């Protein structure tokens, strides 16, 4: 899917295999730039972002229910990764507000995934929130391979840094 079209994307999401499981299996066409992997969870750059730096965080296990599919401990472990990745992203990309949400549906993109989307400073209020994530209004942000590789490298480097303690600043 080199030329992004919403209808093609939606059809693939609804009728194709799980994109996360295919990525984990190494299936050609499902590659993503991974920035974090702890053996149980992954974080990777969104292939179709509307905002610079947008990431997805997923469990490696194919889980479809974003609440009931987890024990309390496994849910909290995933949320710790979401927090860790979002914190690193905020250090790498200038951000007014960090959006964190789980999207997907029983009809498509069923593998649980959290979107981490950094809203840049200066975006007018009318263009924030869900509008900022909407392909049909914002379009898809096009990054060159070099730009995406550079961003992924910066994020990996930030995630490799020792964690800051509460109250400490970067």
N, C-alpha and C positions, 0 to 999 in steps of 0.2 A: 504494500500500500504506500507507494512513494508519493503520489499526489493524494493528499488527504481529502476525503469527501465524507461528510457526515453519514449519508445513506449507506455507503460501503462499510464504514466503521460499525454502524448499528447492526447491519446484517451479520457481519463477522462476530460481533459480541453476542448476538442472539442464536446463531446457528453453528458457529465454529467451536473449536475446543477451548478450554479454559486457558486464557492467555498467560496466567501466572504459572500454571502447571506446565505448559508448553515451554515457557522461558526456563523453568527449572530443569526441564528435560533436555535443554539445549537445541530445541527444534529451530531450524533456520526460519527467519522471518519474525521470530518472537524475542529477539535479543533486546536487552535494555542495558542502560549504563547503571550498574549496581554501585551504590555508594556505601552500603552497610550490609553486613551479613554476620549474624551471631550464631548461625547454625539452626536457629528456630524461626528467625524473622529476617526479612530483607527490606531494604529501602533502595529505590531506584528512581532515576529521572523519568518523569512522565514523557512518553513519546509525542503526546499531542497537547502540550500545555497552552494555556491562555496567559499564564503569568510566568515570568522568568524565575526559574528555580523550583517549579512545582515538582513535588515528589509523590511517590506512592510508598506506603509501608504495608507489608503483607506478612501473614504467617506462612511458613513453608507448607504446612499442612493445608489440604484443601478443605476449608471451612466456609460454609455459605451463610450461616446466621451470625450477624455481627454481635449479638449478645448471647443468645441461647446456645451457640456453637462452642462456647468457651466455658471452662470452669472459672470461678472468680480469680484464681491464681494465674491461669493462662491469659485471661483478659488483662489483668493488671500488668503482666509481663509485657504483653504487646503494647500497652499504653505507655510503659516506661520507654520502650523503643521509640514510639511516636514522639514523646517528650524530648528524648535525647536527639533525635534527628531534627526535629523542629528547632531546638535550641541551636544546633550547629548551623542549620540553614539561616537562622536569623543573624548569625555572626558573619556569614558569607555574603548574603544578599540583603541590601538595604530594604527594610520592611516597616511599614506603618502598622500592619495588623497581620497576624498569622492565622489563616483559616485552616481548621482541622475538621474534616468530616468524612464519614463513611458513605460512599455511594455504591451503586450496583443495584441489582434487582434479581428476583427469582427468574426473570425472563432474559437476563443477559448480564455478563460480568459478575457472575455469582460468587466467585472466590472473594472472600472478605478482603477489602483493602481500604486503607485510610489515605485520603488525599491531604497533603500538606502544601498549602498554597500561600506564598508570601505576597501580600498586597503591597505594592510599592508606595512610598509617600507621594502625595500630591494628586492622587486619583480622585476626581470629583465624587461626592457621595452617591450621586445617581448611577455611577459606574462601578460601585463597590458591591460587595456581598455576592449573591448568586449571579448577578450580571457579569461580574469579573471572571466568572468561570464558564460562561456560556459561549460556545463556539459560534453559534448563529448570530450573536451580536458583536463579539470581539474578534472572532476569527482565531485561527490557530497561530501561535507564536512560532515562527520559523527560526531555528538555530542551525548554523552550519555544524558539521561533524566536529570541527575544531572547537567551536564555541561550547558545544555540549560536552566534549571531552575535557576541556579546561574547567568547566563548572563542576563536572563530576570529580575531577582531581582535587579541586579546592574543597569540595564537601568531604571527600574521603580523608583529606589531610586534617580538616577540622574535627571530624569524628574520631580520628586517631589520637587527638590531643587528650591529655588527662582531663577528666571531668572537673568542673569548678565546684567548689562547695557553696552552699547557700550564702548569699550576701556578697560573694566575690564577683568582680566584674572582669570582663575579657581584656 
